[in-house]
Amino acid sequence: MKILVTDDSKMARKMVIKTLEESIDIAYEVYEATNGEEAVALYKELNPNIVFMDLTMPIMNGFTALEYIKNYDKSANIVVISADIQKQAIDKALLLGALNFIKKPIDATKMKQILSRVF
């Protein structure tokens, strides 16, 4: 299984990866992107099973990356993990095709729920 974690904060990526380690019991590979543009390129190259995506990033934000990836692959599993929990941001992410919207930081219980929906 391939997992793509996208966030401009190295610490935020490490926290998602640590939560994955606590939540998953099958073999997986984690790839990291620091902005939406990298995420889109890596998605096309790797075709990951799930993407965890921040919204606020330089170069290309998470909304735009989400839209590009969903246009490329309608079945893409993208979970937004963001500190921006305004209703407008949540609604927009879900409208663009996000599987779920999680407030940072994600915990192991929520991670297990999300992973059980995908696998």
C-alpha positions in Angstrom: 0.0 0.0 0.0 1.2 3.5 -0.9 0.4 6.5 1.3 1.2 10.1 0.3 1.5 12.7 3.1 1.4 16.3 1.9 2.1 19.3 4.2 4.6 22.1 4.1 5.4 21.5 7.7 8.0 18.7 8.3 6.7 18.4 11.9 3.1 18.0 10.7 4.1 15.3 8.2 6.0 13.5 10.9 2.9 13.6 13.2 0.7 12.0 10.5 3.4 9.4 9.8 3.7 8.6 13.5 -0.1 8.2 13.8 0.0 5.9 10.7 2.6 3.7 12.4 0.3 3.4 15.5 -2.8 2.7 13.4 -1.9 0.4 10.5 -0.9 -3.3 10.7 -0.3 -4.0 7.0 2.8 -3.3 4.9 2.9 0.2 3.5 5.2 2.8 2.0 5.0 6.5 2.9 5.9 9.3 0.4 6.1 12.9 1.4 5.3 16.1 -0.5 5.9 19.7 0.8 3.3 21.4 -1.4 0.3 20.7 -3.7 2.4 20.8 -6.9 4.7 18.0 -5.5 1.6 16.1 -4.4 0.1 16.2 -7.9 3.3 15.0 -9.5 3.9 12.3 -7.0 0.2 11.1 -7.3 0.6 10.7 -11.1 3.9 8.9 -10.6 3.0 6.6 -7.7 -0.8 6.2 -7.8 -1.0 6.0 -4.0 -3.9 4.3 -2.2 -4.6 7.3 0.0 -3.4 10.9 0.2 -3.4 13.0 3.4 -3.4 16.7 2.3 -3.0 20.0 4.2 -4.7 23.0 2.7 -2.4 26.0 3.4 0.8 25.4 1.5 3.1 27.5 -0.8 3.3 27.1 -4.6 0.0 25.2 -4.8 -2.5 24.9 -2.0 -4.4 21.8 -0.9 -7.7 22.9 -2.6 -6.0 23.2 -6.0 -4.0 20.0 -5.6 -7.2 18.2 -4.5 -9.0 19.4 -7.6 -6.1 18.4 -9.9 -5.8 15.0 -8.4 -9.6 14.3 -8.5 -9.7 15.5 -12.2 -6.8 13.1 -12.9 -8.3 10.2 -10.9 -12.0 10.4 -9.8 -11.5 7.4 -7.4 -8.6 9.1 -5.5 -8.9 8.8 -1.7 -7.9 12.2 -0.4 -8.2 13.1 3.3 -7.7 16.7 4.2 -6.0 17.3 7.5 -6.0 21.0 8.3 -6.0 23.5 11.1 -8.5 25.6 9.0 -11.8 24.2 10.3 -14.0 27.0 9.1 -17.3 25.6 7.6 -16.5 27.2 4.3 -13.1 25.4 4.0 -14.7 22.0 5.1 -17.5 22.4 2.6 -15.2 23.4 -0.3 -12.9 20.4 0.4 -15.7 17.9 0.5 -17.3 19.5 -2.6 -14.0 19.0 -4.5 -14.1 15.3 -3.6 -12.2 14.9 -0.3 -13.0 11.6 1.4 -12.9 13.3 4.8 -11.8 16.5 6.6 -9.9 16.1 9.8 -8.8 18.8 12.2 -5.1 18.8 13.0 -3.7 16.8 14.7 -5.1 13.5 13.7 -5.3 10.8 16.4 -4.9 7.1 16.0 -8.6 6.4 16.5 -9.6 8.7 13.7 -6.8 7.4 11.5 -8.0 3.8 12.0 -11.6 4.8 11.1 -10.3 6.5 7.9 -8.1 3.6 6.9 -10.9 1.1 7.5 -13.0 3.0 5.0 -10.3 2.7 2.3 -8.9 -0.8 3.0 
